[in-house]
Amino acid sequence: MALADELLDNQGAAVNTTKIIDYNYPLQFEFKIGTLANDFITRDANGATLLYVRQKLFKFKEAIQIFSSEDKTELKYTIAADRIIDFNASYAFANEDGNVFGHVGRKGMKSLLKAHYEIYDNNKTQEFLIQEENPWAKFWDALLCEVPLLGLLSGYLFNPKYVVKRAGTEELVVRLSKEKSFWGRRFKLDKLANLEDGEDERLMLGLMMMTLLERRRG
């Protein structure tokens, strides 16, 4: 089970809040099928729902909402693009109060073959770099999808992986792997190093945005 921080409300009663840094890894990103929306659920190692990610449809600019559960009653975060869909778009993270605390940017030319994203804090200091480990896996995955019948097997044969490094170092922090499945709808997130309070939120939101964008490409 995820750990919780104990806080006191105004009446002195204990209130539990769970931070991303305390999640029970590995996590799962599981996309819903049979709907128009490109939504997915984040679950912990015990299968408990942690977050529900909803991508708004028919928007000129990307607009993502992250809720605490599938009932979509408690909004935790939003991610918003700074421009109409573009290879060099930047996506800002905001909390439930609308306060921006960082962003992720896709580097256009560098991402043509091999995914390349950079995560920054609110002071525009780069914290993390997201890179694809084997870009050919996604290439063959997308190519096979165009072949009748054989395309149904692509989710079992070619599954890209993405690693996150601390900016300016070779330290691996997490690895996101597309798992074998018929619809290619599951991703596993393994933690490889410790995360600090605050940067864990930006890292998670950056990976969520990256997953939504890269899943379109194969």
C-alpha positions as CSV (number, residue, x, y, z in Angstrom):
1,M,0.0,0.0,0.0
2,A,1.1,3.5,-0.6
3,L,2.5,5.4,2.4
4,A,0.7,8.5,3.7
5,D,1.8,11.7,5.4
6,E,-0.1,12.6,8.5
7,L,-1.4,16.1,8.6
8,L,-3.7,17.9,11.0
9,D,-6.7,19.9,9.8
10,N,-8.0,23.0,11.7
11,Q,-9.9,20.8,14.2
12,G,-6.8,18.7,15.0
13,A,-8.1,15.6,13.2
14,A,-5.6,13.5,11.2
15,V,-5.9,13.9,7.4
16,N,-4.1,11.5,5.1
17,T,-2.5,12.7,1.9
18,T,-0.4,10.5,-0.4
19,K,2.5,11.8,-2.4
20,I,3.8,10.5,-5.7
21,I,7.2,10.0,-4.1
22,D,5.7,7.4,-1.7
23,Y,3.9,5.3,-4.4
24,N,4.4,1.6,-4.3
25,Y,6.4,0.8,-7.5
26,P,6.4,-0.5,-10.1
27,L,3.4,1.5,-11.4
28,Q,1.2,0.6,-14.3
29,F,-0.3,2.9,-16.9
30,E,-3.3,1.1,-18.3
31,F,-5.2,2.7,-21.2
32,K,-8.9,2.2,-21.6
33,I,-10.1,0.6,-24.8
34,G,-13.5,0.8,-26.5
35,T,-13.8,4.6,-26.0
36,L,-12.9,7.7,-28.1
37,A,-11.0,9.3,-25.3
38,N,-7.3,8.6,-24.9
39,D,-7.6,8.0,-21.1
40,F,-5.5,5.8,-18.8
41,I,-5.4,4.7,-15.2
42,T,-2.3,4.7,-13.0
43,R,-2.1,1.8,-10.6
44,D,0.4,0.8,-7.9
45,A,2.1,-2.6,-7.5
46,N,-0.9,-3.8,-5.6
47,G,-3.4,-2.8,-8.3
48,A,-4.8,0.2,-6.4
49,T,-5.9,3.2,-8.5
50,L,-3.6,6.2,-7.9
51,L,-4.6,8.6,-10.6
52,Y,-6.9,8.8,-13.6
53,V,-5.6,10.7,-16.7
54,R,-8.1,12.2,-19.1
55,Q,-7.2,13.8,-22.4
56,K,-9.8,16.3,-23.6
57,L,-11.0,15.7,-27.1
58,F,-11.3,18.1,-30.0
59,K,-8.9,20.7,-28.5
60,F,-6.6,22.8,-30.7
61,K,-4.1,22.7,-27.8
62,E,-3.5,19.6,-25.7
63,A,-5.4,19.7,-22.4
64,I,-4.9,17.0,-19.9
65,Q,-6.7,16.5,-16.5
66,I,-5.4,14.2,-13.8
67,F,-7.9,13.1,-11.2
68,S,-7.5,11.1,-8.0
69,S,-9.9,8.3,-9.2
70,E,-12.0,7.2,-12.1
71,D,-15.1,9.0,-10.8
72,K,-13.3,12.2,-11.8
73,T,-14.6,14.2,-8.8
74,E,-11.2,15.4,-7.4
75,L,-9.0,17.2,-9.8
76,K,-5.3,16.9,-8.8
77,Y,-3.3,18.3,-11.7
78,T,-3.7,19.8,-15.2
79,I,-1.3,19.8,-18.2
80,A,-1.7,22.4,-20.9
81,A,0.2,23.0,-24.1
82,D,1.6,26.5,-24.9
83,R,0.6,26.2,-28.6
84,I,-1.3,24.2,-31.1
85,I,0.2,20.7,-31.5
86,D,3.8,21.1,-32.5
87,F,7.0,19.1,-32.3
88,N,8.5,21.9,-30.1
89,A,5.5,22.4,-27.8
90,S,5.9,22.9,-24.1
91,Y,3.4,21.5,-21.6
92,A,2.9,23.2,-18.3
93,F,2.0,21.4,-15.0
94,A,-0.4,23.0,-12.6
95,N,-1.9,21.8,-9.3
96,E,-5.6,21.9,-8.3
97,D,-5.3,25.6,-7.5
98,G,-4.0,26.4,-10.9
99,N,-0.5,27.2,-9.8
100,V,2.1,26.2,-12.4
101,F,5.1,24.4,-11.0
102,G,7.0,23.1,-14.0
103,H,6.8,21.9,-17.6
104,V,7.9,19.3,-20.1
105,G,9.1,20.1,-23.6
106,R,9.5,17.9,-26.6
107,K,12.6,18.6,-28.7
108,G,11.3,18.5,-32.3
109,M,14.3,17.5,-34.5
110,K,15.8,15.2,-31.8
111,S,12.4,13.4,-31.4
112,L,11.9,12.6,-35.1
113,L,13.5,9.1,-34.7
114,K,14.3,8.9,-31.0
115,A,12.0,10.4,-28.4
116,H,13.6,13.3,-26.6
117,Y,11.8,15.3,-23.8
118,E,13.1,17.6,-21.1
119,I,11.5,18.3,-17.8
120,Y,12.0,21.7,-16.0
121,D,11.0,23.2,-12.7
122,N,9.2,26.5,-12.3
123,N,12.5,28.4,-12.4
124,K,13.1,26.9,-15.9
125,T,16.0,24.8,-14.5
126,Q,16.2,21.4,-16.3
127,E,15.7,18.5,-13.9
128,F,15.3,15.4,-16.1
129,L,15.9,14.1,-19.6
130,I,13.5,11.5,-21.1
131,Q,15.0,9.4,-24.0
132,E,13.9,6.3,-25.9
133,E,16.2,3.4,-25.3
134,N,15.7,1.6,-28.7
135,P,13.9,3.8,-31.3
136,W,13.9,0.9,-33.8
137,A,11.3,-0.9,-31.6
138,K,8.8,1.8,-32.2
139,F,9.7,2.0,-35.9
140,W,9.0,-1.7,-36.5
141,D,5.9,-1.5,-34.3
142,A,4.4,1.3,-36.4
143,L,5.4,-0.4,-39.6
144,L,3.9,-3.8,-38.6
145,C,0.6,-2.0,-37.7
146,E,0.1,-1.2,-41.4
147,V,0.2,-4.9,-42.4
148,P,-3.3,-6.6,-42.3
149,L,-3.6,-9.3,-39.7
150,L,0.1,-9.1,-38.7
151,G,-0.6,-5.7,-37.2
152,L,-2.6,-7.4,-34.5
153,L,0.6,-8.9,-33.2
154,S,2.6,-5.7,-33.0
155,G,1.7,-5.3,-29.3
156,Y,3.5,-8.5,-28.5
157,L,6.6,-8.1,-30.8
158,F,7.9,-4.6,-30.5
159,N,7.6,-2.7,-27.2
160,P,9.6,0.6,-26.8
161,K,11.3,1.6,-23.5
162,Y,12.0,5.0,-22.2
163,V,14.6,6.0,-19.6
164,V,14.7,9.2,-17.5
165,K,18.1,10.6,-16.5
166,R,18.9,13.5,-14.1
167,A,19.9,16.5,-16.2
168,G,23.6,16.6,-17.0
169,T,24.3,13.1,-15.6
170,E,24.0,9.5,-16.6
171,E,22.1,8.6,-13.5
172,L,18.9,6.6,-14.4
173,V,16.0,7.5,-12.3
174,V,13.1,5.6,-13.8
175,R,12.3,3.3,-16.8
176,L,9.0,3.3,-18.6
177,S,8.3,0.1,-20.7
178,K,5.5,-0.7,-23.0
179,E,4.3,-4.2,-22.0
180,K,3.2,-7.0,-24.3
181,S,-0.5,-6.9,-24.8
182,F,-3.0,-7.4,-27.6
183,W,-3.9,-3.7,-27.8
184,G,-0.6,-2.3,-26.6
185,R,-2.3,-0.5,-23.8
186,R,-0.1,-1.2,-20.8
187,F,3.0,0.5,-19.6
188,K,5.2,-0.3,-16.6
189,L,7.1,2.3,-14.6
190,D,10.1,1.1,-12.6
191,K,11.9,3.4,-10.1
192,L,15.7,3.1,-10.3
193,A,16.8,5.9,-8.0
194,N,15.4,8.0,-5.1
195,L,13.2,11.0,-5.9
196,E,13.0,14.2,-3.9
197,D,9.7,15.8,-2.9
198,G,8.5,18.1,-5.7
199,E,10.5,16.7,-8.5
200,D,8.6,13.5,-8.3
201,E,5.4,15.2,-9.4
202,R,7.1,16.9,-12.4
203,L,8.6,13.6,-13.4
204,M,5.3,11.7,-13.2
205,L,3.4,14.4,-15.1
206,G,6.1,14.6,-17.7
207,L,6.0,10.9,-18.3
208,M,2.2,10.9,-18.5
209,M,2.3,13.6,-21.2
210,M,5.1,11.9,-23.1
211,T,3.1,8.6,-23.0
212,L,0.0,10.2,-24.5
213,L,2.1,11.8,-27.3
214,E,4.3,8.8,-28.1
215,R,1.5,6.3,-28.0
216,R,0.0,8.0,-31.1
217,R,3.3,7.3,-32.9
218,G,3.3,3.6,-32.2
